Amino acid sequence: MPRPLADQVRAIAAQYPESRSAVMPALRIAQERHGGWLPPEAFEEVGEALELTPAYCKGVATFYDMFHLAPVGRRLVEVCTNICCGLRGAQEVLSAFERALGVQPGETTPDGEFTLRAVECIGGCGWPTVVAIDDRHRLNVTAGDVPQIVQELRHE
């Protein structure tokens, strides 16, 4: 049985000179505990454990792409749209995922299987276009690769 969230967060906070420095790892743990997203009570739990306000915790979460403020599908597909990827066809890749999945960025398929997101940067600027699927990066993705990727994901 996993440790209570507050205990786990306090243990992480003990590794930092100030408790607020642990807010990002604490939010990540809370997101995992809440099924891949951060509902309002997650900000209260993290805030209480770190002696921060829920508003502060939510402010941090809204700044970073890695935190989700709404439920996400079982599979998370994120297409980098930053300048490097943009110059190598990111918009076409994103459009191909829209067609293949039948959703727009920020939406989840009706079966709850996929959430599609356009993100600012995934950190693979040397191999654009980068697509992260469940935090695993695929490099040099083209629009032509998308149907095969989606087919593979549907059969995993």
MODELLER restraints for C-alpha pairs under 7 A, 6 or more apart:
rsr = mdl.restraints
at = mdl.atoms
rsr.add(forms.Gaussian(group=physical.xy_distance, feature=features.Distance(at['CA:6:A'], at['CA:45:A']), mean=6.79, stdev=0.5))
rsr.add(forms.Gaussian(group=physical.xy_distance, feature=features.Distance(at['CA:6:A'], at['CA:46:A']), mean=6.98, stdev=0.5))
rsr.add(forms.Gaussian(group=physical.xy_distance, feature=features.Distance(at['CA:6:A'], at['CA:49:A']), mean=5.14, stdev=0.5))
rsr.add(forms.Gaussian(group=physical.xy_distance, feature=features.Distance(at['CA:9:A'], at['CA:26:A']), mean=5.45, stdev=0.5))
rsr.add(forms.Gaussian(group=physical.xy_distance, feature=features.Distance(at['CA:9:A'], at['CA:49:A']), mean=6.38, stdev=0.5))
rsr.add(forms.Gaussian(group=physical.xy_distance, feature=features.Distance(at['CA:10:A'], at['CA:49:A']), mean=6.10, stdev=0.5))
rsr.add(forms.Gaussian(group=physical.xy_distance, feature=features.Distance(at['CA:10:A'], at['CA:50:A']), mean=6.78, stdev=0.5))
rsr.add(forms.Gaussian(group=physical.xy_distance, feature=features.Distance(at['CA:12:A'], at['CA:22:A']), mean=6.49, stdev=0.5))
rsr.add(forms.Gaussian(group=physical.xy_distance, feature=features.Distance(at['CA:13:A'], at['CA:19:A']), mean=5.01, stdev=0.5))
rsr.add(forms.Gaussian(group=physical.xy_distance, feature=features.Distance(at['CA:13:A'], at['CA:22:A']), mean=5.11, stdev=0.5))
rsr.add(forms.Gaussian(group=physical.xy_distance, feature=features.Distance(at['CA:16:A'], at['CA:22:A']), mean=6.78, stdev=0.5))
rsr.add(forms.Gaussian(group=physical.xy_distance, feature=features.Distance(at['CA:19:A'], at['CA:50:A']), mean=5.53, stdev=0.5))
rsr.add(forms.Gaussian(group=physical.xy_distance, feature=features.Distance(at['CA:20:A'], at['CA:50:A']), mean=6.40, stdev=0.5))
rsr.add(forms.Gaussian(group=physical.xy_distance, feature=features.Distance(at['CA:23:A'], at['CA:57:A']), mean=6.82, stdev=0.5))
rsr.add(forms.Gaussian(group=physical.xy_distance, feature=features.Distance(at['CA:26:A'], at['CA:46:A']), mean=6.42, stdev=0.5))
rsr.add(forms.Gaussian(group=physical.xy_distance, feature=features.Distance(at['CA:27:A'], at['CA:46:A']), mean=6.80, stdev=0.5))
rsr.add(forms.Gaussian(group=physical.xy_distance, feature=features.Distance(at['CA:30:A'], at['CA:38:A']), mean=6.89, stdev=0.5))
rsr.add(forms.Gaussian(group=physical.xy_distance, feature=features.Distance(at['CA:30:A'], at['CA:42:A']), mean=6.07, stdev=0.5))
rsr.add(forms.Gaussian(group=physical.xy_distance, feature=features.Distance(at['CA:31:A'], at['CA:37:A']), mean=4.82, stdev=0.5))
rsr.add(forms.Gaussian(group=physical.xy_distance, feature=features.Distance(at['CA:31:A'], at['CA:38:A']), mean=5.15, stdev=0.5))
rsr.add(forms.Gaussian(group=physical.xy_distance, feature=features.Distance(at['CA:36:A'], at['CA:71:A']), mean=6.88, stdev=0.5))
rsr.add(forms.Gaussian(group=physical.xy_distance, feature=features.Distance(at['CA:36:A'], at['CA:72:A']), mean=6.60, stdev=0.5))
rsr.add(forms.Gaussian(group=physical.xy_distance, feature=features.Distance(at['CA:37:A'], at['CA:67:A']), mean=6.89, stdev=0.5))
rsr.add(forms.Gaussian(group=physical.xy_distance, feature=features.Distance(at['CA:37:A'], at['CA:68:A']), mean=4.73, stdev=0.5))
rsr.add(forms.Gaussian(group=physical.xy_distance, feature=features.Distance(at['CA:37:A'], at['CA:69:A']), mean=5.72, stdev=0.5))
rsr.add(forms.Gaussian(group=physical.xy_distance, feature=features.Distance(at['CA:37:A'], at['CA:70:A']), mean=5.87, stdev=0.5))
rsr.add(forms.Gaussian(group=physical.xy_distance, feature=features.Distance(at['CA:37:A'], at['CA:71:A']), mean=5.41, stdev=0.5))
rsr.add(forms.Gaussian(group=physical.xy_distance, feature=features.Distance(at['CA:37:A'], at['CA:72:A']), mean=6.79, stdev=0.5))
rsr.add(forms.Gaussian(group=physical.xy_distance, feature=features.Distance(at['CA:38:A'], at['CA:68:A']), mean=5.94, stdev=0.5))
rsr.add(forms.Gaussian(group=physical.xy_distance, feature=features.Distance(at['CA:38:A'], at['CA:69:A']), mean=5.12, stdev=0.5))
rsr.add(forms.Gaussian(group=physical.xy_distance, feature=features.Distance(at['CA:38:A'], at['CA:70:A']), mean=6.85, stdev=0.5))
rsr.add(forms.Gaussian(group=physical.xy_distance, feature=features.Distance(at['CA:39:A'], at['CA:69:A']), mean=6.40, stdev=0.5))
rsr.add(forms.Gaussian(group=physical.xy_distance, feature=features.Distance(at['CA:43:A'], at['CA:54:A']), mean=4.69, stdev=0.5))
rsr.add(forms.Gaussian(group=physical.xy_distance, feature=features.Distance(at['CA:43:A'], at['CA:57:A']), mean=5.69, stdev=0.5))
rsr.add(forms.Gaussian(group=physical.xy_distance, feature=features.Distance(at['CA:43:A'], at['CA:58:A']), mean=6.09, stdev=0.5))
rsr.add(forms.Gaussian(group=physical.xy_distance, feature=features.Distance(at['CA:44:A'], at['CA:54:A']), mean=4.92, stdev=0.5))
rsr.add(forms.Gaussian(group=physical.xy_distance, feature=features.Distance(at['CA:47:A'], at['CA:53:A']), mean=5.13, stdev=0.5))
rsr.add(forms.Gaussian(group=physical.xy_distance, feature=features.Distance(at['CA:47:A'], at['CA:54:A']), mean=5.05, stdev=0.5))
rsr.add(forms.Gaussian(group=physical.xy_distance, feature=features.Distance(at['CA:47:A'], at['CA:57:A']), mean=6.32, stdev=0.5))
rsr.add(forms.Gaussian(group=physical.xy_distance, feature=features.Distance(at['CA:61:A'], at['CA:67:A']), mean=5.54, stdev=0.5))
rsr.add(forms.Gaussian(group=physical.xy_distance, feature=features.Distance(at['CA:65:A'], at['CA:119:A']), mean=6.68, stdev=0.5))
rsr.add(forms.Gaussian(group=physical.xy_distance, feature=features.Distance(at['CA:72:A'], at['CA:108:A']), mean=6.56, stdev=0.5))
rsr.add(forms.Gaussian(group=physical.xy_distance, feature=features.Distance(at['CA:72:A'], at['CA:115:A']), mean=5.65, stdev=0.5))
rsr.add(forms.Gaussian(group=physical.xy_distance, feature=features.Distance(at['CA:73:A'], at['CA:108:A']), mean=5.87, stdev=0.5))
rsr.add(forms.Gaussian(group=physical.xy_distance, feature=features.Distance(at['CA:73:A'], at['CA:112:A']), mean=4.78, stdev=0.5))
rsr.add(forms.Gaussian(group=physical.xy_distance, feature=features.Distance(at['CA:73:A'], at['CA:113:A']), mean=4.85, stdev=0.5))
rsr.add(forms.Gaussian(group=physical.xy_distance, feature=features.Distance(at['CA:73:A'], at['CA:114:A']), mean=4.56, stdev=0.5))
rsr.add(forms.Gaussian(group=physical.xy_distance, feature=features.Distance(at['CA:73:A'], at['CA:115:A']), mean=4.89, stdev=0.5))
rsr.add(forms.Gaussian(group=physical.xy_distance, feature=features.Distance(at['CA:74:A'], at['CA:112:A']), mean=6.49, stdev=0.5))
rsr.add(forms.Gaussian(group=physical.xy_distance, feature=features.Distance(at['CA:74:A'], at['CA:113:A']), mean=4.90, stdev=0.5))
rsr.add(forms.Gaussian(group=physical.xy_distance, feature=features.Distance(at['CA:74:A'], at['CA:114:A']), mean=5.98, stdev=0.5))
rsr.add(forms.Gaussian(group=physical.xy_distance, feature=features.Distance(at['CA:75:A'], at['CA:113:A']), mean=5.85, stdev=0.5))
rsr.add(forms.Gaussian(group=physical.xy_distance, feature=features.Distance(at['CA:75:A'], at['CA:114:A']), mean=4.75, stdev=0.5))
rsr.add(forms.Gaussian(group=physical.xy_distance, feature=features.Distance(at['CA:75:A'], at['CA:115:A']), mean=6.39, stdev=0.5))
rsr.add(forms.Gaussian(group=physical.xy_distance, feature=features.Distance(at['CA:75:A'], at['CA:133:A']), mean=6.96, stdev=0.5))
rsr.add(forms.Gaussian(group=physical.xy_distance, feature=features.Distance(at['CA:75:A'], at['CA:134:A']), mean=5.99, stdev=0.5))
rsr.add(forms.Gaussian(group=physical.xy_distance, feature=features.Distance(at['CA:76:A'], at['CA:114:A']), mean=5.81, stdev=0.5))
rsr.add(forms.Gaussian(group=physical.xy_distance, feature=features.Distance(at['CA:76:A'], at['CA:115:A']), mean=5.02, stdev=0.5))
rsr.add(forms.Gaussian(group=physical.xy_distance, feature=features.Distance(at['CA:76:A'], at['CA:116:A']), mean=6.32, stdev=0.5))
rsr.add(forms.Gaussian(group=physical.xy_distance, feature=features.Distance(at['CA:76:A'], at['CA:133:A']), mean=5.55, stdev=0.5))
rsr.add(forms.Gaussian(group=physical.xy_distance, feature=features.Distance(at['CA:76:A'], at['CA:134:A']), mean=5.12, stdev=0.5))
rsr.add(forms.Gaussian(group=physical.xy_distance, feature=features.Distance(at['CA:77:A'], at['CA:114:A']), mean=6.98, stdev=0.5))
rsr.add(forms.Gaussian(group=physical.xy_distance, feature=features.Distance(at['CA:77:A'], at['CA:115:A']), mean=6.05, stdev=0.5))
rsr.add(forms.Gaussian(group=physical.xy_distance, feature=features.Distance(at['CA:77:A'], at['CA:116:A']), mean=4.92, stdev=0.5))
rsr.add(forms.Gaussian(group=physical.xy_distance, feature=features.Distance(at['CA:77:A'], at['CA:117:A']), mean=6.20, stdev=0.5))
rsr.add(forms.Gaussian(group=physical.xy_distance, feature=features.Distance(at['CA:77:A'], at['CA:132:A']), mean=5.92, stdev=0.5))
rsr.add(forms.Gaussian(group=physical.xy_distance, feature=features.Distance(at['CA:77:A'], at['CA:133:A']), mean=4.62, stdev=0.5))
rsr.add(forms.Gaussian(group=physical.xy_distance, feature=features.Distance(at['CA:77:A'], at['CA:134:A']), mean=6.69, stdev=0.5))
rsr.add(forms.Gaussian(group=physical.xy_distance, feature=features.Distance(at['CA:78:A'], at['CA:116:A']), mean=5.96, stdev=0.5))
rsr.add(forms.Gaussian(group=physical.xy_distance, feature=features.Distance(at['CA:78:A'], at['CA:117:A']), mean=4.67, stdev=0.5))
rsr.add(forms.Gaussian(group=physical.xy_distance, feature=features.Distance(at['CA:78:A'], at['CA:118:A']), mean=5.65, stdev=0.5))
rsr.add(forms.Gaussian(group=physical.xy_distance, feature=features.Distance(at['CA:78:A'], at['CA:119:A']), mean=6.27, stdev=0.5))
rsr.add(forms.Gaussian(group=physical.xy_distance, feature=features.Distance(at['CA:78:A'], at['CA:131:A']), mean=5.60, stdev=0.5))
rsr.add(forms.Gaussian(group=physical.xy_distance, feature=features.Distance(at['CA:78:A'], at['CA:132:A']), mean=5.04, stdev=0.5))
rsr.add(forms.Gaussian(group=physical.xy_distance, feature=features.Distance(at['CA:78:A'], at['CA:133:A']), mean=6.31, stdev=0.5))
rsr.add(forms.Gaussian(group=physical.xy_distance, feature=features.Distance(at['CA:79:A'], at['CA:94:A']), mean=6.25, stdev=0.5))
rsr.add(forms.Gaussian(group=physical.xy_distance, feature=features.Distance(at['CA:79:A'], at['CA:117:A']), mean=6.31, stdev=0.5))
rsr.add(forms.Gaussian(group=physical.xy_distance, feature=features.Distance(at['CA:79:A'], at['CA:118:A']), mean=4.96, stdev=0.5))
rsr.add(forms.Gaussian(group=physical.xy_distance, feature=features.Distance(at['CA:79:A'], at['CA:119:A']), mean=5.94, stdev=0.5))
rsr.add(forms.Gaussian(group=physical.xy_distance, feature=features.Distance(at['CA:79:A'], at['CA:130:A']), mean=6.41, stdev=0.5))
rsr.add(forms.Gaussian(group=physical.xy_distance, feature=features.Distance(at['CA:79:A'], at['CA:131:A']), mean=4.60, stdev=0.5))
rsr.add(forms.Gaussian(group=physical.xy_distance, feature=features.Distance(at['CA:79:A'], at['CA:132:A']), mean=6.52, stdev=0.5))
rsr.add(forms.Gaussian(group=physical.xy_distance, feature=features.Distance(at['CA:80:A'], at['CA:90:A']), mean=6.71, stdev=0.5))
rsr.add(forms.Gaussian(group=physical.xy_distance, feature=features.Distance(at['CA:80:A'], at['CA:118:A']), mean=6.05, stdev=0.5))
rsr.add(forms.Gaussian(group=physical.xy_distance, feature=features.Distance(at['CA:80:A'], at['CA:119:A']), mean=4.99, stdev=0.5))
rsr.add(forms.Gaussian(group=physical.xy_distance, feature=features.Distance(at['CA:80:A'], at['CA:120:A']), mean=5.69, stdev=0.5))
rsr.add(forms.Gaussian(group=physical.xy_distance, feature=features.Distance(at['CA:80:A'], at['CA:121:A']), mean=5.30, stdev=0.5))
rsr.add(forms.Gaussian(group=physical.xy_distance, feature=features.Distance(at['CA:80:A'], at['CA:122:A']), mean=5.97, stdev=0.5))
rsr.add(forms.Gaussian(group=physical.xy_distance, feature=features.Distance(at['CA:80:A'], at['CA:129:A']), mean=6.75, stdev=0.5))
rsr.add(forms.Gaussian(group=physical.xy_distance, feature=features.Distance(at['CA:80:A'], at['CA:130:A']), mean=5.71, stdev=0.5))
rsr.add(forms.Gaussian(group=physical.xy_distance, feature=features.Distance(at['CA:80:A'], at['CA:131:A']), mean=6.16, stdev=0.5))
rsr.add(forms.Gaussian(group=physical.xy_distance, feature=features.Distance(at['CA:81:A'], at['CA:90:A']), mean=5.57, stdev=0.5))
rsr.add(forms.Gaussian(group=physical.xy_distance, feature=features.Distance(at['CA:81:A'], at['CA:91:A']), mean=6.96, stdev=0.5))
rsr.add(forms.Gaussian(group=physical.xy_distance, feature=features.Distance(at['CA:81:A'], at['CA:118:A']), mean=6.29, stdev=0.5))
rsr.add(forms.Gaussian(group=physical.xy_distance, feature=features.Distance(at['CA:81:A'], at['CA:119:A']), mean=5.95, stdev=0.5))
rsr.add(forms.Gaussian(group=physical.xy_distance, feature=features.Distance(at['CA:81:A'], at['CA:120:A']), mean=5.42, stdev=0.5))
rsr.add(forms.Gaussian(group=physical.xy_distance, feature=features.Distance(at['CA:81:A'], at['CA:121:A']), mean=6.74, stdev=0.5))
rsr.add(forms.Gaussian(group=physical.xy_distance, feature=features.Distance(at['CA:82:A'], at['CA:120:A']), mean=5.02, stdev=0.5))
rsr.add(forms.Gaussian(group=physical.xy_distance, feature=features.Distance(at['CA:82:A'], at['CA:121:A']), mean=5.48, stdev=0.5))
rsr.add(forms.Gaussian(group=physical.xy_distance, feature=features.Distance(at['CA:84:A'], at['CA:125:A']), mean=5.74, stdev=0.5))
rsr.add(forms.Gaussian(group=physical.xy_distance, feature=features.Distance(at['CA:84:A'], at['CA:128:A']), mean=6.34, stdev=0.5))
rsr.add(forms.Gaussian(group=physical.xy_distance, feature=features.Distance(at['CA:85:A'], at['CA:125:A']), mean=6.91, stdev=0.5))
rsr.add(forms.Gaussian(group=physical.xy_distance, feature=features.Distance(at['CA:85:A'], at['CA:128:A']), mean=4.61, stdev=0.5))
rsr.add(forms.Gaussian(group=physical.xy_distance, feature=features.Distance(at['CA:85:A'], at['CA:129:A']), mean=4.45, stdev=0.5))
rsr.add(forms.Gaussian(group=physical.xy_distance, feature=features.Distance(at['CA:85:A'], at['CA:130:A']), mean=6.79, stdev=0.5))
rsr.add(forms.Gaussian(group=physical.xy_distance, feature=features.Distance(at['CA:88:A'], at['CA:128:A']), mean=6.14, stdev=0.5))
rsr.add(forms.Gaussian(group=physical.xy_distance, feature=features.Distance(at['CA:88:A'], at['CA:129:A']), mean=6.05, stdev=0.5))
rsr.add(forms.Gaussian(group=physical.xy_distance, feature=features.Distance(at['CA:89:A'], at['CA:129:A']), mean=6.68, stdev=0.5))
rsr.add(forms.Gaussian(group=physical.xy_distance, feature=features.Distance(at['CA:89:A'], at['CA:142:A']), mean=6.88, stdev=0.5))
rsr.add(forms.Gaussian(group=physical.xy_distance, feature=features.Distance(at['CA:90:A'], at['CA:129:A']), mean=5.65, stdev=0.5))
rsr.add(forms.Gaussian(group=physical.xy_distance, feature=features.Distance(at['CA:92:A'], at['CA:143:A']), mean=5.64, stdev=0.5))
rsr.add(forms.Gaussian(group=physical.xy_distance, feature=features.Distance(at['CA:93:A'], at['CA:142:A']), mean=5.79, stdev=0.5))
rsr.add(forms.Gaussian(group=physical.xy_distance, feature=features.Distance(at['CA:93:A'], at['CA:143:A']), mean=4.25, stdev=0.5))
rsr.add(forms.Gaussian(group=physical.xy_distance, feature=features.Distance(at['CA:96:A'], at['CA:143:A']), mean=5.58, stdev=0.5))
rsr.add(forms.Gaussian(group=physical.xy_distance, feature=features.Distance(at['CA:96:A'], at['CA:146:A']), mean=6.22, stdev=0.5))
rsr.add(forms.Gaussian(group=physical.xy_distance, feature=features.Distance(at['CA:97:A'], at['CA:146:A']), mean=6.28, stdev=0.5))
rsr.add(forms.Gaussian(group=physical.xy_distance, feature=features.Distance(at['CA:98:A'], at['CA:104:A']), mean=5.53, stdev=0.5))
rsr.add(forms.Gaussian(group=physical.xy_distance, feature=features.Distance(at['CA:100:A'], at['CA:147:A']), mean=6.42, stdev=0.5))
rsr.add(forms.Gaussian(group=physical.xy_distance, feature=features.Distance(at['CA:101:A'], at['CA:109:A']), mean=6.91, stdev=0.5))
rsr.add(forms.Gaussian(group=physical.xy_distance, feature=features.Distance(at['CA:103:A'], at['CA:109:A']), mean=6.18, stdev=0.5))
rsr.add(forms.Gaussian(group=physical.xy_distance, feature=features.Distance(at['CA:104:A'], at['CA:116:A']), mean=6.84, stdev=0.5))
rsr.add(forms.Gaussian(group=physical.xy_distance, feature=features.Distance(at['CA:105:A'], at['CA:116:A']), mean=4.97, stdev=0.5))
rsr.add(forms.Gaussian(group=physical.xy_distance, feature=features.Distance(at['CA:105:A'], at['CA:117:A']), mean=4.57, stdev=0.5))
rsr.add(forms.Gaussian(group=physical.xy_distance, feature=features.Distance(at['CA:105:A'], at['CA:118:A']), mean=5.83, stdev=0.5))
rsr.add(forms.Gaussian(group=physical.xy_distance, feature=features.Distance(at['CA:106:A'], at['CA:115:A']), mean=6.81, stdev=0.5))
rsr.add(forms.Gaussian(group=physical.xy_distance, feature=features.Distance(at['CA:106:A'], at['CA:116:A']), mean=5.74, stdev=0.5))
rsr.add(forms.Gaussian(group=physical.xy_distance, feature=features.Distance(at['CA:106:A'], at['CA:117:A']), mean=5.09, stdev=0.5))
rsr.add(forms.Gaussian(group=physical.xy_distance, feature=features.Distance(at['CA:107:A'], at['CA:115:A']), mean=5.69, stdev=0.5))
rsr.add(forms.Gaussian(group=physical.xy_distance, feature=features.Distance(at['CA:107:A'], at['CA:116:A']), mean=6.01, stdev=0.5))
rsr.add(forms.Gaussian(group=physical.xy_distance, feature=features.Distance(at['CA:108:A'], at['CA:114:A']), mean=5.50, stdev=0.5))
rsr.add(forms.Gaussian(group=physical.xy_distance, feature=features.Distance(at['CA:108:A'], at['CA:115:A']), mean=4.14, stdev=0.5))
rsr.add(forms.Gaussian(group=physical.xy_distance, feature=features.Distance(at['CA:108:A'], at['CA:116:A']), mean=6.54, stdev=0.5))
rsr.add(forms.Gaussian(group=physical.xy_distance, feature=features.Distance(at['CA:109:A'], at['CA:115:A']), mean=6.44, stdev=0.5))
rsr.add(forms.Gaussian(group=physical.xy_distance, feature=features.Distance(at['CA:124:A'], at['CA:130:A']), mean=6.31, stdev=0.5))
rsr.add(forms.Gaussian(group=physical.xy_distance, feature=features.Distance(at['CA:127:A'], at['CA:139:A']), mean=5.43, stdev=0.5))
rsr.add(forms.Gaussian(group=physical.xy_distance, feature=features.Distance(at['CA:127:A'], at['CA:140:A']), mean=5.24, stdev=0.5))
rsr.add(forms.Gaussian(group=physical.xy_distance, feature=features.Distance(at['CA:128:A'], at['CA:139:A']), mean=6.20, stdev=0.5))
rsr.add(forms.Gaussian(group=physical.xy_distance, feature=features.Distance(at['CA:128:A'], at['CA:140:A']), mean=4.89, stdev=0.5))
rsr.add(forms.Gaussian(group=physical.xy_distance, feature=features.Distance(at['CA:128:A'], at['CA:141:A']), mean=6.97, stdev=0.5))
rsr.add(forms.Gaussian(group=physical.xy_distance, feature=features.Distance(at['CA:129:A'], at['CA:139:A']), mean=6.25, stdev=0.5))
rsr.add(forms.Gaussian(group=physical.xy_distance, feature=features.Distance(at['CA:129:A'], at['CA:140:A']), mean=4.94, stdev=0.5))
rsr.add(forms.Gaussian(group=physical.xy_distance, feature=features.Distance(at['CA:129:A'], at['CA:141:A']), mean=5.16, stdev=0.5))
rsr.add(forms.Gaussian(group=physical.xy_distance, feature=features.Distance(at['CA:129:A'], at['CA:142:A']), mean=6.89, stdev=0.5))
rsr.add(forms.Gaussian(group=physical.xy_distance, feature=features.Distance(at['CA:130:A'], at['CA:137:A']), mean=6.57, stdev=0.5))
rsr.add(forms.Gaussian(group=physical.xy_distance, feature=features.Distance(at['CA:130:A'], at['CA:138:A']), mean=5.73, stdev=0.5))
rsr.add(forms.Gaussian(group=physical.xy_distance, feature=features.Distance(at['CA:130:A'], at['CA:139:A']), mean=4.80, stdev=0.5))
rsr.add(forms.Gaussian(group=physical.xy_distance, feature=features.Distance(at['CA:130:A'], at['CA:140:A']), mean=6.10, stdev=0.5))
rsr.add(forms.Gaussian(group=physical.xy_distance, feature=features.Distance(at['CA:130:A'], at['CA:141:A']), mean=6.18, stdev=0.5))
rsr.add(forms.Gaussian(group=physical.xy_distance, feature=features.Distance(at['CA:131:A'], at['CA:137:A']), mean=5.70, stdev=0.5))
rsr.add(forms.Gaussian(group=physical.xy_distance, feature=features.Distance(at['CA:131:A'], at['CA:138:A']), mean=5.21, stdev=0.5))
rsr.add(forms.Gaussian(group=physical.xy_distance, feature=features.Distance(at['CA:131:A'], at['CA:139:A']), mean=6.69, stdev=0.5))
rsr.add(forms.Gaussian(group=physical.xy_distance, feature=features.Distance(at['CA:131:A'], at['CA:141:A']), mean=6.91, stdev=0.5))
rsr.add(forms.Gaussian(group=physical.xy_distance, feature=features.Distance(at['CA:132:A'], at['CA:138:A']), mean=6.13, stdev=0.5))
